[in-house]
Amino acid sequence: MKYFEQIQVGDTFDVGRHTFTAGEIKGFARRFDPQLFHMDEAAAERSHFGALCASGWHTAVAWMRLMVDHRRGMMEAARARGEPVAGIGPALGFRELKWLKPVYVGDTVAYISEVTELRLSGSRPGFGLMTIRSTGINQNGEPVISFLSTTFVECRPEQP
């Protein structure tokens, strides 16, 4: 992970892609969002969605998994190059969470994040706050989820 001073507003990164399967959609729904249009094809066909679709929470959780993997990969690559790695976290939560279109069986969502704001933390010395807008876009180029999230990022240590 980059240090706070190395990050710029406008920086973007490809977090990864996820394809939603019927089994995965139903499994997630059974555990966390047991609405019939997420669990039963016939009920989903009769709903306003017209077909089985993923829970919006499922689309957010898929982003989280990909983000953790993305950050881990960045840290491992930096360590392999002998570079220092900045600390990150915790996150302060989501804002402006919007589920823009349903995610259906077989949809592949590509998640992209862009840095929208940077500011030094007033409560945690040695850290800044980074806000990113994350967007999930389906294989047709249509946005399906969007949200802002803010997290702490370590500032570069002062040199003696």
C-alpha positions as CSV (number, residue, x, y, z in Angstrom):
1,M,0.0,0.0,0.0
2,K,1.2,3.5,-0.8
3,Y,1.8,6.1,1.9
4,F,-0.8,8.9,2.1
5,E,1.6,11.4,0.5
6,Q,2.0,9.1,-2.6
7,I,-1.8,9.1,-3.3
8,Q,-3.5,11.7,-5.5
9,V,-7.1,12.6,-6.0
10,G,-8.1,11.0,-9.3
11,D,-5.9,7.9,-8.9
12,T,-7.9,4.9,-10.1
13,F,-7.5,1.2,-9.7
14,D,-9.1,-1.9,-11.0
15,V,-10.1,-3.9,-8.0
16,G,-11.2,-7.0,-9.9
17,R,-14.1,-8.9,-11.4
18,H,-16.7,-11.3,-10.1
19,T,-19.2,-13.5,-12.0
20,F,-22.4,-14.2,-10.0
21,T,-23.7,-17.8,-10.3
22,A,-27.1,-19.1,-9.4
23,G,-25.8,-21.3,-6.6
24,E,-23.8,-18.5,-5.1
25,I,-26.7,-16.0,-5.3
26,K,-29.0,-18.5,-3.6
27,G,-26.5,-19.5,-1.0
28,F,-25.8,-15.9,0.0
29,A,-29.5,-15.1,0.1
30,R,-30.3,-18.1,2.3
31,R,-27.8,-16.9,4.8
32,F,-28.1,-13.1,4.7
33,D,-31.0,-11.8,2.5
34,P,-33.7,-14.5,2.3
35,Q,-36.0,-12.7,-0.1
36,L,-37.7,-15.0,-2.6
37,F,-36.4,-13.2,-5.7
38,H,-32.8,-14.0,-4.5
39,M,-33.6,-17.7,-3.8
40,D,-36.2,-19.1,-6.1
41,E,-36.3,-18.7,-9.9
42,A,-40.1,-19.0,-10.2
43,A,-40.7,-16.4,-7.6
44,A,-38.0,-14.1,-9.1
45,E,-39.8,-14.4,-12.5
46,R,-43.0,-13.1,-10.9
47,S,-41.2,-10.3,-9.2
48,H,-40.4,-6.8,-10.6
49,F,-36.9,-8.2,-11.4
50,G,-38.2,-10.8,-13.8
51,A,-35.4,-13.3,-13.0
52,L,-33.1,-14.5,-10.2
53,C,-30.8,-11.7,-9.1
54,A,-28.1,-11.1,-6.5
55,S,-28.7,-9.3,-3.3
56,G,-27.3,-5.8,-3.4
57,W,-25.4,-6.8,-0.2
58,H,-23.9,-9.6,-2.1
59,T,-22.6,-7.2,-4.7
60,A,-21.0,-5.1,-1.9
61,V,-19.5,-8.1,-0.3
62,A,-18.0,-9.3,-3.6
63,W,-16.3,-5.8,-3.8
64,M,-14.9,-6.2,-0.3
65,R,-13.3,-9.6,-1.0
66,L,-11.8,-8.3,-4.2
67,M,-10.5,-5.1,-2.4
68,V,-8.8,-7.1,0.3
69,D,-7.2,-9.3,-2.3
70,H,-6.1,-6.3,-4.3
71,R,-4.5,-4.6,-1.3
72,R,-2.8,-7.8,-0.2
73,G,-1.4,-8.2,-3.7
74,M,-0.1,-4.6,-3.7
75,M,1.6,-5.1,-0.3
76,E,3.2,-8.4,-1.3
77,A,4.5,-6.9,-4.5
78,A,6.0,-3.9,-2.6
79,R,7.6,-6.2,0.0
80,A,9.1,-8.4,-2.8
81,R,10.7,-5.3,-4.3
82,G,12.1,-4.4,-0.8
83,E,9.8,-1.3,-0.5
84,P,8.2,-0.2,2.8
85,V,4.4,-0.8,3.0
86,A,2.1,1.8,4.6
87,G,-0.5,0.8,7.1
88,I,-4.2,1.1,6.1
89,G,-7.4,1.0,8.0
90,P,-9.7,0.9,9.7
91,A,-12.4,2.0,7.3
92,L,-15.0,4.4,8.5
93,G,-17.9,3.0,6.6
94,F,-19.9,3.5,3.4
95,R,-21.8,6.6,2.2
96,E,-24.1,7.1,-0.8
97,L,-24.5,3.4,-1.3
98,K,-26.6,2.9,-4.4
99,W,-27.7,-0.3,-6.1
100,L,-28.3,1.0,-9.7
101,K,-29.3,-2.1,-11.6
102,P,-30.0,-5.7,-10.7
103,V,-27.2,-8.2,-11.0
104,Y,-28.5,-11.4,-12.6
105,V,-27.1,-14.9,-12.9
106,G,-24.1,-14.9,-15.1
107,D,-23.4,-11.2,-14.8
108,T,-19.7,-10.3,-14.4
109,V,-19.2,-7.2,-12.4
110,A,-15.9,-5.2,-12.7
111,Y,-15.1,-3.1,-9.7
112,I,-13.2,0.1,-10.2
113,S,-12.2,2.6,-7.4
114,E,-11.2,6.2,-7.7
115,V,-9.7,8.4,-5.0
116,T,-12.0,11.4,-4.6
117,E,-10.7,13.1,-1.4
118,L,-7.6,13.2,0.7
119,R,-7.1,15.0,4.0
120,L,-5.0,14.6,7.1
121,S,-6.6,13.0,10.1
122,G,-7.4,15.4,13.0
123,S,-7.8,12.6,15.5
124,R,-5.1,10.1,14.5
125,P,-1.6,11.7,14.1
126,G,0.5,10.1,11.4
127,F,-2.5,9.1,9.3
128,G,-4.5,10.7,6.5
129,L,-8.1,9.9,5.4
130,M,-8.6,8.7,1.8
131,T,-12.1,8.6,0.3
132,I,-12.7,6.5,-2.7
133,R,-15.8,6.1,-5.0
134,S,-16.2,2.5,-5.9
135,T,-18.3,1.4,-8.9
136,G,-19.3,-2.0,-10.1
137,I,-20.0,-2.2,-13.9
138,N,-21.6,-5.2,-15.5
139,Q,-20.4,-6.8,-18.8
140,N,-22.7,-4.5,-20.7
141,G,-21.0,-1.4,-19.4
142,E,-23.9,-0.5,-17.0
143,P,-23.1,0.6,-13.5
144,V,-24.8,-1.7,-10.9
145,I,-23.4,-0.4,-7.6
146,S,-21.7,2.8,-6.4
147,F,-20.6,4.0,-3.0
148,L,-18.1,6.2,-1.2
149,S,-15.8,4.8,1.5
150,T,-13.2,6.4,3.7
151,T,-10.3,4.8,5.4
152,F,-7.2,5.7,7.3
153,V,-3.8,5.6,5.4
154,E,-0.5,5.9,7.1
155,C,1.6,8.9,6.4
156,R,5.3,8.5,5.4
157,P,7.4,8.3,8.6
158,E,9.5,11.4,9.2
159,Q,13.2,10.9,8.3
160,P,15.7,11.6,11.1
